[in-house]
Amino acid sequence: MRIGIIGAGYVGLVSGAGFAMRNHEVKCADLSREKVESINSKKSPIYEEGLEDALSRLVPSALSATTSVAEAVLESDAVFICVGTPSKKNGAPDLSALKKCAKEIGNALAQKKDYCAVVVKSTVLPNVTEGVVLPILESASAKKAGKDFGLCMNPEFLKEGVALKDFLGPDRIVIGCIDSRTERAMREIYSGFNAPILAMKPCDAEMTKIASNCFLATKISFMNELANLSKKLGVDIEAVAKGMGSDKRIAPYFLKPGPGFGGSCFPKDLRALKSIAKKQGEKMAVISATLEANDSQPMRLVELAASKIDLKNAKVGVLGLAFKPDTDDVRESPAIPVISALLSMAKEVNAFDPKAERNMRRIFPQANYFPSAQEAIRNSDIVLIVTDWPEFSGLDYGSKIVVDARNVFGNAKRPQNYDCLVK
Ligand SMILES: NC(=O)c1ccc[n+]([C@@H]2O[C@H](COP(=O)([O-])OP(=O)(O)OC[C@H]3O[C@@H](n4cnc5c(N)ncnc54)[C@H](O)[C@@H]3O)[C@@H](O)[C@H]2O)c1
């Protein structure tokens, strides 16, 4: 089928490449001319394993990009909305990009003769697809949803770092279609994927995505609190995680303690759920506690560092800026509160990340950035390991003080002057 992708970011570009690899013809539209030019010249604007390789094979025959939403809609049988839905200051989701995008799609639908399915892939709260997107599409196109065009909510569950692999081999595909014709189109789009398709109402699909993220984030905060306590009691949290995770009801995933969760999804999706719950008079005590525990975790790393050295006279190395390894994404990374605190408390901040330096420089241009981890270590009195990039366990730390937020060394030999936040 011919597939349009609106918003060629982490989700949109990976989905576009994935659909093209499953023999669909893909046109990505993005506001950013820079991203569009980069895609059309086979260069990925983001770092994601395998993506640039895929683009080099797919562009231009199976995938191309444009700055025109109308072009993507007019040339497609289904259009996926993949624009961002970030938090507003009050925690509610900012739907301005989604609304603008829906209006542009609606305007293009007005000129389109053939049937087209509009698919919301952006993460949204329950009832946004039918309560916000549908009326905008109908009013801009002067057409009727379920008759002249289709509408579906199809949440995305990929993880950055292994996004293309996750997209191509999902555990399940969730679709919430407003009518049977849209559902047939969605089943055809995903016919080349080896995963169960779970069909439900659009609001159920919306809640499935938000609930999954909230549940995983809660698992992380639970383990972080348990790790903080275990360290004081002399309990090995990794042995505990192994013991817990061997229980099929618990599963071994998301039990690794660290400096707190970040990224563009977990924090904002928890805040979004809280915001809608508040309007309904529901407290969501678990979600509030998950966020509260997460907010205080990065500062524990700074406090541990301050207990080892007089920070105001110390040059502090920060290894790892991305919110997790194998990505260049720094959105809501725990490294942000850590660096922010260190910039006011320490003599110098010496940062390094294999992929995320460019993005972190935009937030903290005043920090020092080093081209290698080894040079950042050499120029620092104390080193904080914030992201668990595998290379960090194989460096020469000499006698430098090392404070590790992730236990990157596991059972391997640790530096001589070492402490771990969570072990
Ligand atoms: N990043 C993830 O791991 C992930 C995983 C699952 C779901 N999601 C959800 O997917 C959505 C997108 O997330 P992302 O991380 O890909 O965001 P992103 O910021 O990387 O990408 C969004 C893109 O949309 C473009 N855009 C915005 N308005 C546009 C418009 N009107 N027309 C054309 N392009 C427009 C932006 O330029 C940007 O390139 C969010 O709702 C997010 O919660 C993200």
The ligand as an SDF file (V2000), in Angstrom:
LIG
                    3D

 44 48  0  0  0  0  0  0  0  0999 V2000
   10.2230    8.2560   20.8750 N   0  0  0  0  0  0  0  0  0  0  0  0
    9.7060    7.1130   21.2940 C   0  0  0  0  0  0  0  0  0  0  0  0
   10.4090    6.2140   21.7630 O   0  0  0  0  0  0  0  0  0  0  0  0
    8.2220    6.8660   21.1740 C   0  0  0  0  0  0  0  0  0  0  0  0
    7.7290    5.5530   21.2950 C   0  0  0  0  0  0  0  0  0  0  0  0
    6.3560    5.3440   21.1680 C   0  0  0  0  0  0  0  0  0  0  0  0
    5.4890    6.4150   20.9790 C   0  0  0  0  0  0  0  0  0  0  0  0
    5.9920    7.6910   20.8920 N   0  0  0  0  0  0  0  0  0  0  0  0
    5.0540    8.7780   20.6400 C   0  0  0  0  0  0  0  0  0  0  0  0
    5.1360    9.1200   19.2600 O   0  0  0  0  0  0  0  0  0  0  0  0
    4.9540   10.5220   19.0770 C   0  0  0  0  0  0  0  0  0  0  0  0
    6.1620   11.0930   18.3490 C   0  0  0  0  0  0  0  0  0  0  0  0
    7.3010   10.9370   19.1620 O   0  0  0  0  0  0  0  0  0  0  0  0
    8.7840   11.1580   18.5800 P   0  0  0  0  0  0  0  0  0  0  0  0
    9.7240   10.7950   19.6670 O   0  0  0  0  0  0  0  0  0  0  0  0
    8.8910   10.4840   17.2530 O   0  0  0  0  0  0  0  0  0  0  0  0
    8.7660   12.7430   18.3590 O   0  0  0  0  0  0  0  0  0  0  0  0
    9.8130   13.6280   17.5560 P   0  0  0  0  0  0  0  0  0  0  0  0
    9.8050   14.9470   18.1840 O   0  0  0  0  0  0  0  0  0  0  0  0
   11.1020   12.8840   17.3940 O   0  0  0  0  0  0  0  0  0  0  0  0
    9.1780   13.7410   16.0980 O   0  0  0  0  0  0  0  0  0  0  0  0
    8.0520   14.5030   15.7650 C   0  0  0  0  0  0  0  0  0  0  0  0
    8.2700   15.0780   14.3710 C   0  0  0  0  0  0  0  0  0  0  0  0
    7.0630   15.6820   13.9280 O   0  0  0  0  0  0  0  0  0  0  0  0
    7.3840   16.8150   13.1610 C   0  0  0  0  0  0  0  0  0  0  0  0
    6.1800   17.6610   13.0720 N   0  0  0  0  0  0  0  0  0  0  0  0
    5.5580   18.3520   14.0590 C   0  0  0  0  0  0  0  0  0  0  0  0
    4.4460   18.9530   13.5700 N   0  0  0  0  0  0  0  0  0  0  0  0
    4.3580   18.6140   12.2610 C   0  0  0  0  0  0  0  0  0  0  0  0
    3.4330   18.9260   11.2270 C   0  0  0  0  0  0  0  0  0  0  0  0
    2.3570   19.6780   11.4360 N   0  0  0  0  0  0  0  0  0  0  0  0
    3.6830   18.4480    9.9980 N   0  0  0  0  0  0  0  0  0  0  0  0
    4.7650   17.6820    9.7440 C   0  0  0  0  0  0  0  0  0  0  0  0
    5.6650   17.3480   10.6930 N   0  0  0  0  0  0  0  0  0  0  0  0
    5.4690   17.7990   11.9350 C   0  0  0  0  0  0  0  0  0  0  0  0
    8.5640   17.4360   13.9090 C   0  0  0  0  0  0  0  0  0  0  0  0
    9.3220   18.2960   13.0730 O   0  0  0  0  0  0  0  0  0  0  0  0
    9.3430   16.1730   14.3130 C   0  0  0  0  0  0  0  0  0  0  0  0
   10.3130   15.8130   13.3420 O   0  0  0  0  0  0  0  0  0  0  0  0
    4.7450   11.1030   20.4800 C   0  0  0  0  0  0  0  0  0  0  0  0
    3.3710   11.1870   20.7340 O   0  0  0  0  0  0  0  0  0  0  0  0
    5.3940   10.0760   21.3810 C   0  0  0  0  0  0  0  0  0  0  0  0
    4.8290   10.0690   22.6740 O   0  0  0  0  0  0  0  0  0  0  0  0
    7.3390    7.9280   20.9700 C   0  0  0  0  0  0  0  0  0  0  0  0
  1  2  1  0
  2  3  2  0
  2  4  1  0
  4  5  1  0
  4 44  2  0
  5  6  2  0
  6  7  1  0
  7  8  2  0
  8  9  1  0
  8 44  1  0
  9 10  1  0
  9 42  1  0
 10 11  1  0
 11 12  1  0
 11 40  1  0
 12 13  1  0
 13 14  1  0
 14 15  2  0
 14 16  1  0
 14 17  1  0
 17 18  1  0
 18 19  2  0
 18 20  1  0
 18 21  1  0
 21 22  1  0
 22 23  1  0
 23 24  1  0
 23 38  1  0
 24 25  1  0
 25 26  1  0
 25 36  1  0
 26 27  1  0
 26 35  1  0
 27 28  2  0
 28 29  1  0
 29 30  1  0
 29 35  2  0
 30 31  1  0
 30 32  2  0
 32 33  1  0
 33 34  2  0
 34 35  1  0
 36 37  1  0
 36 38  1  0
 38 39  1  0
 40 41  1  0
 40 42  1  0
 42 43  1  0
M  CHG  2   8   1  16  -1
M  END
$$$$
